[in-house]
Amino acid sequence: MALVLRKLPAEEFLELRKATPVVDVRSPGEFATGHIPGAVNIPLFDDEQRADVGTVYKKEGNTGAVLRGIDLAAPHMSDKLRKALDVSSGGKLLVHCWRGGMRSEAMAWLFSQGGLDSTLLNGGYKAYRNHILGDLGRERKYFILGGLTGSGKTGILRYMKSRGIQVTDLEGLASHRGSAFGALGQAPQPTSEHFANLLYDDLAAMREDEPVWLEDESRNIGTVFMPDSFSLRMQAAPVIALMMSIETRMPRLLEEYTTFPAEAIMASVLKISKRLGGDRTREAVDALRKGDYPTAVRITLEYYDKAYHYGLSKRPEGQVTYINTETDDVAVNAALVMQAARDLR
């Protein structure tokens, strides 16, 4: 009897993963570039084998490629089935490849030989990507927390989240703190593709009847670029901008960055040398060599403050609400921010 495969659209497929494991049968390289969060990679072909099959397809057509694929995959079928059996929950799996074609169908047949029931993603990972990118661009109520570098925005948002406010930590998802110094002490960044996958999951867990708070970011966070449609939604959202003096911000920045070697800080300063200018760059580097972190921090803050004020000036009139504060107390500033948001509703 022929195997009857059940295929679901992306939205329904994703609902089922709450109880059923997702198996991505694409090559390890494809998986590393981006995948459904939580998915397990059991590839039909490794990267080299996939390229080999593609070459045969171009030269000999579909039948030749299928035969070559069987030659390559057959010796490893038992290992793939064992992995699927280990991963499965209640004898069920959710399976996908790139376009929902031969790779996922072949693996679903293999898994069925071990008694596993596989549900496939109609249109594959490509359909999933189209679904999430469309969702990230839809209208949703956002508040943007802005503010000068060192004003404690991340800490304020974490405080708000601990009190039940909906917050999506963009810098946490991107593994980067958003400036030339943002990679210090962070894990390697995901690809822009996988960042969008993580972002979709985070927002999908939010209540629709309440706003979501985001930290003000440019379109890129380090090497990660936000999806255009999502970035446009951010640009249109109201901004609550926290303003405080350099003197108030300095202790926080010194506490955060003096734990890193001076050489690492210097390398970050050099990344913005063209924008700082030659003289100011040399002054900052000389200060770091002498262990004078306050001077180096002040020089870079002057640049970032100027750039941030310029960015805010480009926002439409009435979009930005400014809050002046001279304390770095997270609870106090969070209360000011939330009150400002309530006043806007």
Short mmCIF file of the C-alpha atoms (twelve columns), coordinates in Angstrom:
data_MODEL
# 
_entry.id   MODEL 
# 
loop_
_atom_site.group_PDB 
_atom_site.id 
_atom_site.type_symbol 
_atom_site.label_atom_id 
_atom_site.label_alt_id 
_atom_site.label_comp_id 
_atom_site.label_asym_id 
_atom_site.label_seq_id 
_atom_site.Cartn_x 
_atom_site.Cartn_y 
_atom_site.Cartn_z 
_atom_site.pdbx_PDB_model_num 
ATOM 1   C CA . MET A 1   0.000  0.000  0.000   1 
ATOM 2   C CA . ALA A 2   1.323  3.436  -0.943  1 
ATOM 3   C CA . LEU A 3   2.226  5.733  1.919   1 
ATOM 4   C CA . VAL A 4   -0.311 8.548  2.293   1 
ATOM 5   C CA . LEU A 5   1.465  11.682 3.418   1 
ATOM 6   C CA . ARG A 6   -0.261 14.383 5.438   1 
ATOM 7   C CA . LYS A 7   0.849  17.897 4.545   1 
ATOM 8   C CA . LEU A 8   -0.082 21.025 6.480   1 
ATOM 9   C CA . PRO A 9   0.382  24.760 5.812   1 
ATOM 10  C CA . ALA A 10  2.998  26.542 7.910   1 
ATOM 11  C CA . GLU A 11  0.663  27.997 10.531  1 
ATOM 12  C CA . GLU A 12  -0.952 24.634 11.344  1 
ATOM 13  C CA . PHE A 13  2.399  22.829 11.176  1 
ATOM 14  C CA . LEU A 14  3.880  25.232 13.730  1 
ATOM 15  C CA . GLU A 15  0.956  24.747 16.096  1 
ATOM 16  C CA . LEU A 16  1.667  21.015 16.268  1 
ATOM 17  C CA . ARG A 17  5.304  21.456 17.297  1 
ATOM 18  C CA . LYS A 18  4.179  22.269 20.831  1 
ATOM 19  C CA . ALA A 19  3.797  18.517 21.338  1 
ATOM 20  C CA . THR A 20  5.565  16.958 18.339  1 
ATOM 21  C CA . PRO A 21  9.284  17.232 17.454  1 
ATOM 22  C CA . VAL A 22  10.307 18.896 14.188  1 
ATOM 23  C CA . VAL A 23  12.858 17.099 12.001  1 
ATOM 24  C CA . ASP A 24  14.628 19.172 9.363   1 
ATOM 25  C CA . VAL A 25  16.015 16.860 6.662   1 
ATOM 26  C CA . ARG A 26  17.942 19.546 4.777   1 
ATOM 27  C CA . SER A 27  21.733 19.508 4.679   1 
ATOM 28  C CA . PRO A 28  23.736 20.670 7.729   1 
ATOM 29  C CA . GLY A 29  24.788 23.838 5.888   1 
ATOM 30  C CA . GLU A 30  21.207 24.789 5.113   1 
ATOM 31  C CA . PHE A 31  20.224 24.062 8.710   1 
ATOM 32  C CA . ALA A 32  23.061 26.204 10.093  1 
ATOM 33  C CA . THR A 33  21.984 29.190 7.993   1 
ATOM 34  C CA . GLY A 34  18.535 29.126 9.537   1 
ATOM 35  C CA . HIS A 35  15.979 26.652 10.832  1 
ATOM 36  C CA . ILE A 36  12.727 26.401 12.731  1 
ATOM 37  C CA . PRO A 37  13.754 26.971 16.383  1 
ATOM 38  C CA . GLY A 38  13.856 23.694 18.281  1 
ATOM 39  C CA . ALA A 39  14.108 21.563 15.128  1 
ATOM 40  C CA . VAL A 40  16.484 18.597 14.991  1 
ATOM 41  C CA . ASN A 41  18.612 18.110 11.890  1 
ATOM 42  C CA . ILE A 42  18.541 14.592 10.411  1 
ATOM 43  C CA . PRO A 43  19.804 15.327 6.900   1 
ATOM 44  C CA . LEU A 44  19.089 13.091 3.950   1 
ATOM 45  C CA . PHE A 45  22.369 14.345 2.408   1 
ATOM 46  C CA . ASP A 46  25.365 16.101 3.868   1 
ATOM 47  C CA . ASP A 47  26.533 19.296 2.153   1 
ATOM 48  C CA . GLU A 48  28.924 17.553 -0.220  1 
ATOM 49  C CA . GLN A 49  26.375 14.909 -1.162  1 
ATOM 50  C CA . ARG A 50  23.718 17.544 -1.816  1 
ATOM 51  C CA . ALA A 51  26.082 19.372 -4.169  1 
ATOM 52  C CA . ASP A 52  26.898 16.065 -5.891  1 
ATOM 53  C CA . VAL A 53  23.210 15.281 -6.490  1 
ATOM 54  C CA . GLY A 54  22.657 18.804 -7.813  1 
ATOM 55  C CA . THR A 55  25.496 18.391 -10.298 1 
ATOM 56  C CA . VAL A 56  24.084 15.071 -11.539 1 
ATOM 57  C CA . TYR A 57  20.636 16.660 -11.903 1 
ATOM 58  C CA . LYS A 58  22.042 19.377 -14.171 1 
ATOM 59  C CA . LYS A 59  23.895 16.849 -16.308 1 
ATOM 60  C CA . GLU A 60  21.523 13.840 -16.385 1 
ATOM 61  C CA . GLY A 61  18.139 15.107 -15.230 1 
ATOM 62  C CA . ASN A 62  15.777 13.936 -12.494 1 
ATOM 63  C CA . THR A 63  16.167 10.156 -12.869 1 
ATOM 64  C CA . GLY A 64  19.946 10.298 -12.736 1 
ATOM 65  C CA . ALA A 65  19.802 12.552 -9.670  1 
ATOM 66  C CA . VAL A 66  17.378 10.207 -7.888  1 
ATOM 67  C CA . LEU A 67  19.617 7.217  -8.537  1 
ATOM 68  C CA . ARG A 68  22.677 9.103  -7.346  1 
ATOM 69  C CA . GLY A 69  20.802 10.193 -4.241  1 
ATOM 70  C CA . ILE A 70  19.853 6.601  -3.414  1 
ATOM 71  C CA . ASP A 71  23.464 5.492  -3.862  1 
ATOM 72  C CA . LEU A 72  24.630 8.168  -1.424  1 
ATOM 73  C CA . ALA A 73  21.895 7.875  1.208   1 
ATOM 74  C CA . ALA A 74  21.240 4.130  1.306   1 
ATOM 75  C CA . PRO A 75  24.295 3.128  3.399   1 
ATOM 76  C CA . HIS A 76  23.208 5.541  6.168   1 
ATOM 77  C CA . MET A 77  19.472 4.847  6.266   1 
ATOM 78  C CA . SER A 78  19.552 2.832  9.475   1 
ATOM 79  C CA . ASP A 79  21.404 5.603  11.336  1 
ATOM 80  C CA . LYS A 80  18.866 8.177  10.181  1 
ATOM 81  C CA . LEU A 81  15.958 5.994  11.306  1 
ATOM 82  C CA . ARG A 82  17.550 5.382  14.705  1 
ATOM 83  C CA . LYS A 83  17.917 9.130  15.215  1 
ATOM 84  C CA . ALA A 84  14.286 9.685  14.233  1 
ATOM 85  C CA . LEU A 85  13.134 7.018  16.685  1 
ATOM 86  C CA . ASP A 86  15.139 8.680  19.444  1 
ATOM 87  C CA . VAL A 87  13.680 12.094 18.642  1 
ATOM 88  C CA . SER A 88  10.030 11.133 18.098  1 
ATOM 89  C CA . SER A 89  7.277  11.717 20.630  1 
ATOM 90  C CA . GLY A 90  4.484  9.159  20.788  1 
ATOM 91  C CA . GLY A 91  5.535  7.780  17.431  1 
ATOM 92  C CA . LYS A 92  4.976  11.124 15.702  1 
ATOM 93  C CA . LEU A 93  7.208  13.589 13.867  1 
ATOM 94  C CA . LEU A 94  6.890  16.834 11.945  1 
ATOM 95  C CA . VAL A 95  9.167  16.674 8.893   1 
ATOM 96  C CA . HIS A 96  10.259 19.218 6.308   1 
ATOM 97  C CA . CYS A 97  12.870 19.963 3.679   1 
ATOM 98  C CA . TRP A 98  13.383 23.124 1.595   1 
ATOM 99  C CA . ARG A 99  10.291 23.026 -0.647  1 
ATOM 100 C CA . GLY A 100 8.317  20.087 0.724   1 
ATOM 101 C CA . GLY A 101 9.395  17.774 -2.077  1 
ATOM 102 C CA . MET A 102 11.409 14.613 -2.532  1 
ATOM 103 C CA . ARG A 103 13.738 14.897 0.443   1 
ATOM 104 C CA . SER A 104 11.004 15.180 3.078   1 
ATOM 105 C CA . GLU A 105 8.822  12.600 1.311   1 
ATOM 106 C CA . ALA A 106 11.713 10.118 1.104   1 
ATOM 107 C CA . MET A 107 12.553 10.560 4.763   1 
ATOM 108 C CA . ALA A 108 8.899  10.277 5.784   1 
ATOM 109 C CA . TRP A 109 8.782  6.916  3.966   1 
ATOM 110 C CA . LEU A 110 11.970 5.821  5.770   1 
ATOM 111 C CA . PHE A 111 10.574 6.872  9.140   1 
ATOM 112 C CA . SER A 112 7.346  4.972  8.426   1 
ATOM 113 C CA . GLN A 113 9.388  1.770  8.175   1 
ATOM 114 C CA . GLY A 114 10.133 2.256  11.861  1 
ATOM 115 C CA . GLY A 115 6.469  2.783  12.663  1 
ATOM 116 C CA . LEU A 116 6.682  6.570  12.835  1 
ATOM 117 C CA . ASP A 117 3.854  8.801  11.627  1 
ATOM 118 C CA . SER A 118 5.221  11.895 9.865   1 
ATOM 119 C CA . THR A 119 3.342  15.097 9.069   1 
ATOM 120 C CA . LEU A 120 4.988  17.222 6.384   1 
ATOM 121 C CA . LEU A 121 5.223  20.987 5.972   1 
ATOM 122 C CA . ASN A 122 3.480  21.894 2.732   1 
ATOM 123 C CA . GLY A 123 5.911  23.971 0.695   1 
ATOM 124 C CA . GLY A 124 8.731  23.185 3.123   1 
ATOM 125 C CA . TYR A 125 11.040 25.638 4.866   1 
ATOM 126 C CA . LYS A 126 10.497 28.107 2.032   1 
ATOM 127 C CA . ALA A 127 6.780  28.287 2.901   1 
ATOM 128 C CA . TYR A 128 7.655  28.664 6.583   1 
ATOM 129 C CA . ARG A 129 9.899  31.627 5.789   1 
ATOM 130 C CA . ASN A 130 7.203  33.279 3.691   1 
ATOM 131 C CA . HIS A 131 4.755  32.798 6.564   1 
ATOM 132 C CA . ILE A 132 6.957  34.254 9.292   1 
ATOM 133 C CA . LEU A 133 8.168  37.211 7.240   1 
ATOM 134 C CA . GLY A 134 4.580  38.086 6.417   1 
ATOM 135 C CA . ASP A 135 3.641  37.831 10.084  1 
ATOM 136 C CA . LEU A 136 6.564  39.990 11.217  1 
ATOM 137 C CA . GLY A 137 5.344  42.745 8.922   1 
ATOM 138 C CA . ARG A 138 1.755  42.800 10.109  1 
ATOM 139 C CA . GLU A 139 0.341  45.563 12.264  1 
ATOM 140 C CA . ARG A 140 0.980  45.137 15.968  1 
ATOM 141 C CA . LYS A 141 1.121  47.579 18.861  1 
ATOM 142 C CA . TYR A 142 4.740  48.385 19.731  1 
ATOM 143 C CA . PHE A 143 6.398  50.815 22.112  1 
ATOM 144 C CA . ILE A 144 10.052 51.634 21.502  1 
ATOM 145 C CA . LEU A 145 12.325 52.403 24.445  1 
ATOM 146 C CA . GLY A 146 15.007 54.780 23.241  1 
ATOM 147 C CA . GLY A 147 17.682 56.684 25.031  1 
ATOM 148 C CA . LEU A 148 21.311 57.686 25.022  1 
ATOM 149 C CA . THR A 149 24.022 55.027 25.183  1 
ATOM 150 C CA . GLY A 150 24.525 53.911 28.775  1 
ATOM 151 C CA . SER A 151 21.082 54.953 30.003  1 
ATOM 152 C CA . GLY A 152 20.270 51.394 31.056  1 
ATOM 153 C CA . LYS A 153 17.583 50.609 28.466  1 
ATOM 154 C CA . THR A 154 18.218 46.859 28.518  1 
ATOM 155 C CA . GLY A 155 18.012 46.725 32.312  1 
ATOM 156 C CA . ILE A 156 14.803 48.761 32.307  1 
ATOM 157 C CA . LEU A 157 13.176 46.417 29.799  1 
ATOM 158 C CA . ARG A 158 14.230 43.389 31.834  1 
ATOM 159 C CA . TYR A 159 12.742 44.993 34.931  1 
ATOM 160 C CA . MET A 160 9.502  45.671 33.070  1 
ATOM 161 C CA . LYS A 161 9.397  42.101 31.780  1 
ATOM 162 C CA . SER A 162 9.808  40.756 35.323  1 
ATOM 163 C CA . ARG A 163 6.630  42.635 36.174  1 
ATOM 164 C CA . GLY A 164 4.540  41.144 33.410  1 
ATOM 165 C CA . ILE A 165 5.104  43.722 30.671  1 
ATOM 166 C CA . GLN A 166 5.554  42.197 27.214  1 
ATOM 167 C CA . VAL A 167 9.153  42.702 26.059  1 
ATOM 168 C CA . THR A 168 11.073 41.291 23.122  1 
ATOM 169 C CA . ASP A 169 14.831 41.448 23.703  1 
ATOM 170 C CA . LEU A 170 16.171 42.168 20.205  1 
ATOM 171 C CA . GLU A 171 19.778 42.415 21.380  1 
ATOM 172 C CA . GLY A 172 19.448 39.129 23.252  1 
ATOM 173 C CA . LEU A 173 18.112 37.401 20.146  1 
ATOM 174 C CA . ALA A 174 20.922 38.931 18.075  1 
ATOM 175 C CA . SER A 175 23.660 38.193 20.666  1 
ATOM 176 C CA . HIS A 176 24.902 41.765 20.329  1 
ATOM 177 C CA . ARG A 177 24.453 44.960 22.349  1 
ATOM 178 C CA . GLY A 178 24.042 47.205 19.344  1 
ATOM 179 C CA . SER A 179 27.151 49.411 19.159  1 
ATOM 180 C CA . ALA A 180 30.734 49.005 17.981  1 
ATOM 181 C CA . PHE A 181 31.333 47.483 21.427  1 
ATOM 182 C CA . GLY A 182 28.253 45.262 21.299  1 
ATOM 183 C CA . ALA A 183 29.994 41.983 20.500  1 
ATOM 184 C CA . LEU A 184 32.152 42.073 23.639  1 
ATOM 185 C CA . GLY A 185 31.331 39.163 25.916  1 
ATOM 186 C CA . GLN A 186 28.573 37.859 23.648  1 
ATOM 187 C CA . ALA A 187 28.023 34.487 21.987  1 
ATOM 188 C CA . PRO A 188 28.453 34.278 18.187  1 
ATOM 189 C CA . GLN A 189 25.634 36.020 16.364  1 
ATOM 190 C CA . PRO A 190 22.968 34.078 14.474  1 
ATOM 191 C CA . THR A 191 22.493 34.723 10.780  1 
ATOM 192 C CA . SER A 192 19.960 37.373 9.833   1 
ATOM 193 C CA . GLU A 193 17.758 34.546 8.567   1 
ATOM 194 C CA . HIS A 194 17.786 32.680 11.856  1 
ATOM 195 C CA . PHE A 195 17.340 35.893 13.842  1 
ATOM 196 C CA . ALA A 196 14.017 36.396 12.041  1 
ATOM 197 C CA . ASN A 197 12.997 32.838 12.943  1 
ATOM 198 C CA . LEU A 198 13.788 33.481 16.611  1 
ATOM 199 C CA . LEU A 199 12.002 36.828 16.515  1 
ATOM 200 C CA . TYR A 200 8.846  35.260 15.075  1 
ATOM 201 C CA . ASP A 201 8.749  32.686 17.870  1 
ATOM 202 C CA . ASP A 202 9.240  35.346 20.535  1 
ATOM 203 C CA . LEU A 203 6.458  37.565 19.186  1 
ATOM 204 C CA . ALA A 204 4.118  34.627 18.552  1 
ATOM 205 C CA . ALA A 205 4.074  33.991 22.303  1 
ATOM 206 C CA . MET A 206 2.857  37.531 23.049  1 
ATOM 207 C CA . ARG A 207 -0.736 38.507 23.849  1 
ATOM 208 C CA . GLU A 208 -2.393 40.394 21.026  1 
ATOM 209 C CA . ASP A 209 -4.334 42.748 23.305  1 
ATOM 210 C CA . GLU A 210 -1.238 44.290 24.920  1 
ATOM 211 C CA . PRO A 211 1.663  46.234 23.373  1 
ATOM 212 C CA . VAL A 212 5.143  44.772 22.979  1 
ATOM 213 C CA . TRP A 213 8.153  46.803 24.113  1 
ATOM 214 C CA . LEU A 214 11.328 46.873 22.022  1 
ATOM 215 C CA . GLU A 215 14.639 48.639 22.453  1 
ATOM 216 C CA . ASP A 216 15.388 51.282 19.839  1 
ATOM 217 C CA . GLU A 217 17.735 49.799 17.251  1 
ATOM 218 C CA . SER A 218 18.956 50.624 13.778  1 
ATOM 219 C CA . ARG A 219 18.088 48.130 11.053  1 
ATOM 220 C CA . ASN A 220 21.195 46.101 11.881  1 
ATOM 221 C CA . ILE A 221 22.354 44.835 15.268  1 
ATOM 222 C CA . GLY A 222 25.973 43.960 14.691  1 
ATOM 223 C CA . THR A 223 26.012 41.668 11.655  1 
ATOM 224 C CA . VAL A 224 22.314 40.808 12.007  1 
ATOM 225 C CA . PHE A 225 19.860 42.668 9.792   1 
ATOM 226 C CA . MET A 226 16.241 42.819 10.855  1 
ATOM 227 C CA . PRO A 227 13.576 41.934 8.273   1 
ATOM 228 C CA . ASP A 228 12.561 45.024 6.294   1 
ATOM 229 C CA . SER A 229 8.876  44.635 7.084   1 
ATOM 230 C CA . PHE A 230 9.529  44.426 10.828  1 
ATOM 231 C CA . SER A 231 12.005 47.308 10.771  1 
ATOM 232 C CA . LEU A 232 9.381  49.511 9.092   1 
ATOM 233 C CA . ARG A 233 6.900  48.682 11.864  1 
ATOM 234 C CA . MET A 234 9.492  49.686 14.452  1 
ATOM 235 C CA . GLN A 235 10.181 52.968 12.680  1 
ATOM 236 C CA . ALA A 236 6.474  53.841 12.801  1 
ATOM 237 C CA . ALA A 237 6.016  53.057 16.516  1 
ATOM 238 C CA . PRO A 238 5.997  55.657 19.319  1 
ATOM 239 C CA . VAL A 239 9.365  56.185 21.016  1 
ATOM 240 C CA . ILE A 240 9.924  56.876 24.715  1 
ATOM 241 C CA . ALA A 241 13.448 58.344 24.856  1 
ATOM 242 C CA . LEU A 242 15.352 58.427 28.144  1 
ATOM 243 C CA . MET A 243 17.707 61.397 28.453  1 
ATOM 244 C CA . MET A 244 20.409 61.632 31.132  1 
ATOM 245 C CA . SER A 245 23.785 63.281 31.498  1 
ATOM 246 C CA . ILE A 246 27.117 61.662 30.687  1 
ATOM 247 C CA . GLU A 247 28.001 61.861 34.387  1 
ATOM 248 C CA . THR A 248 24.963 59.771 35.306  1 
ATOM 249 C CA . ARG A 249 25.665 57.203 32.601  1 
ATOM 250 C CA . MET A 250 29.413 56.910 33.125  1 
ATOM 251 C CA . PRO A 251 29.422 54.557 36.161  1 
ATOM 252 C CA . ARG A 252 27.232 52.008 34.388  1 
ATOM 253 C CA . LEU A 253 29.400 51.979 31.277  1 
ATOM 254 C CA . LEU A 254 32.615 51.735 33.253  1 
ATOM 255 C CA . GLU A 255 31.189 48.823 35.219  1 
ATOM 256 C CA . GLU A 256 30.119 47.043 32.025  1 
ATOM 257 C CA . TYR A 257 33.226 47.530 29.909  1 
ATOM 258 C CA . THR A 258 36.239 47.709 32.226  1 
ATOM 259 C CA . THR A 259 35.955 43.954 32.694  1 
ATOM 260 C CA . PHE A 260 37.206 43.519 29.111  1 
ATOM 261 C CA . PRO A 261 40.873 43.753 28.077  1 
ATOM 262 C CA . ALA A 262 41.977 47.192 26.854  1 
ATOM 263 C CA . GLU A 263 42.992 45.611 23.528  1 
ATOM 264 C CA . ALA A 264 39.415 44.466 22.915  1 
ATOM 265 C CA . ILE A 265 38.073 47.947 23.702  1 
ATOM 266 C CA . MET A 266 40.678 49.496 21.384  1 
ATOM 267 C CA . ALA A 267 39.630 47.199 18.536  1 
ATOM 268 C CA . SER A 268 36.035 48.357 19.020  1 
ATOM 269 C CA . VAL A 269 37.081 52.024 19.040  1 
ATOM 270 C CA . LEU A 270 38.950 51.515 15.772  1 
ATOM 271 C CA . LYS A 271 35.753 50.217 14.153  1 
ATOM 272 C CA . ILE A 272 34.298 53.731 14.415  1 
ATOM 273 C CA . SER A 273 37.554 55.621 13.792  1 
ATOM 274 C CA . LYS A 274 36.286 57.240 10.582  1 
ATOM 275 C CA . ARG A 275 33.276 58.619 12.412  1 
ATOM 276 C CA . LEU A 276 35.238 59.669 15.488  1 
ATOM 277 C CA . GLY A 277 37.933 61.339 13.421  1 
ATOM 278 C CA . GLY A 278 41.660 60.751 13.589  1 
ATOM 279 C CA . ASP A 279 42.397 63.026 16.547  1 
ATOM 280 C CA . ARG A 280 39.600 61.744 18.778  1 
ATOM 281 C CA . THR A 281 40.426 58.139 17.894  1 
ATOM 282 C CA . ARG A 282 44.051 58.644 18.901  1 
ATOM 283 C CA . GLU A 283 42.963 60.311 22.147  1 
ATOM 284 C CA . ALA A 284 40.668 57.392 22.986  1 
ATOM 285 C CA . VAL A 285 43.300 54.766 22.170  1 
ATOM 286 C CA . ASP A 286 45.989 56.630 24.147  1 
ATOM 287 C CA . ALA A 287 43.634 56.847 27.124  1 
ATOM 288 C CA . LEU A 288 42.987 53.107 26.992  1 
ATOM 289 C CA . ARG A 289 46.712 52.374 26.852  1 
ATOM 290 C CA . LYS A 290 47.112 54.413 30.038  1 
ATOM 291 C CA . GLY A 291 44.174 52.648 31.683  1 
ATOM 292 C CA . ASP A 292 42.145 55.866 31.575  1 
ATOM 293 C CA . TYR A 293 38.800 54.284 30.758  1 
ATOM 294 C CA . PRO A 294 36.684 57.336 31.757  1 
ATOM 295 C CA . THR A 295 38.312 59.514 29.078  1 
ATOM 296 C CA . ALA A 296 37.909 56.841 26.413  1 
ATOM 297 C CA . VAL A 297 34.270 56.298 27.363  1 
ATOM 298 C CA . ARG A 298 33.524 60.021 27.298  1 
ATOM 299 C CA . ILE A 299 35.023 60.394 23.808  1 
ATOM 300 C CA . THR A 300 32.923 57.565 22.393  1 
ATOM 301 C CA . LEU A 301 29.804 58.775 24.220  1 
ATOM 302 C CA . GLU A 302 30.127 62.202 22.640  1 
ATOM 303 C CA . TYR A 303 30.026 60.555 19.214  1 
ATOM 304 C CA . TYR A 304 27.117 58.226 20.020  1 
ATOM 305 C CA . ASP A 305 25.097 61.016 21.671  1 
ATOM 306 C CA . LYS A 306 25.453 63.225 18.619  1 
ATOM 307 C CA . ALA A 307 24.490 60.375 16.280  1 
ATOM 308 C CA . TYR A 308 21.475 59.399 18.401  1 
ATOM 309 C CA . HIS A 309 20.149 62.956 18.678  1 
ATOM 310 C CA . TYR A 310 20.450 63.250 14.907  1 
ATOM 311 C CA . GLY A 311 18.506 60.022 14.414  1 
ATOM 312 C CA . LEU A 312 15.716 61.191 16.727  1 
ATOM 313 C CA . SER A 313 15.517 64.509 14.880  1 
ATOM 314 C CA . LYS A 314 14.589 62.605 11.711  1 
ATOM 315 C CA . ARG A 315 11.521 61.061 13.360  1 
ATOM 316 C CA . PRO A 316 8.113  62.576 12.548  1 
ATOM 317 C CA . GLU A 317 6.955  65.326 14.878  1 
ATOM 318 C CA . GLY A 318 5.147  63.941 17.907  1 
ATOM 319 C CA . GLN A 319 6.548  60.419 17.576  1 
ATOM 320 C CA . VAL A 320 9.174  60.845 20.319  1 
ATOM 321 C CA . THR A 321 8.391  61.459 23.983  1 
ATOM 322 C CA . TYR A 322 11.443 62.644 25.928  1 
ATOM 323 C CA . ILE A 323 11.988 61.786 29.595  1 
ATOM 324 C CA . ASN A 324 14.702 63.659 31.468  1 
ATOM 325 C CA . THR A 325 16.139 61.830 34.459  1 
ATOM 326 C CA . GLU A 326 19.270 62.167 36.557  1 
ATOM 327 C CA . THR A 327 19.147 58.777 38.235  1 
ATOM 328 C CA . ASP A 328 20.273 55.425 36.885  1 
ATOM 329 C CA . ASP A 329 17.885 53.586 39.215  1 
ATOM 330 C CA . VAL A 330 16.215 50.971 37.014  1 
ATOM 331 C CA . ALA A 331 12.946 50.831 38.965  1 
ATOM 332 C CA . VAL A 332 12.540 54.611 39.019  1 
ATOM 333 C CA . ASN A 333 13.243 54.974 35.314  1 
ATOM 334 C CA . ALA A 334 10.993 52.033 34.426  1 
ATOM 335 C CA . ALA A 335 8.149  53.738 36.284  1 
ATOM 336 C CA . LEU A 336 8.772  56.967 34.342  1 
ATOM 337 C CA . VAL A 337 8.787  55.068 31.049  1 
ATOM 338 C CA . MET A 338 5.564  53.178 31.768  1 
ATOM 339 C CA . GLN A 339 3.795  56.341 32.901  1 
ATOM 340 C CA . ALA A 340 4.817  58.063 29.666  1 
ATOM 341 C CA . ALA A 341 3.385  55.149 27.688  1 
ATOM 342 C CA . ARG A 342 0.108  55.288 29.627  1 
ATOM 343 C CA . ASP A 343 -0.161 58.998 28.862  1 
ATOM 344 C CA . LEU A 344 0.090  58.209 25.140  1 
ATOM 345 C CA . ARG A 345 -2.760 55.683 25.111  1 
# 
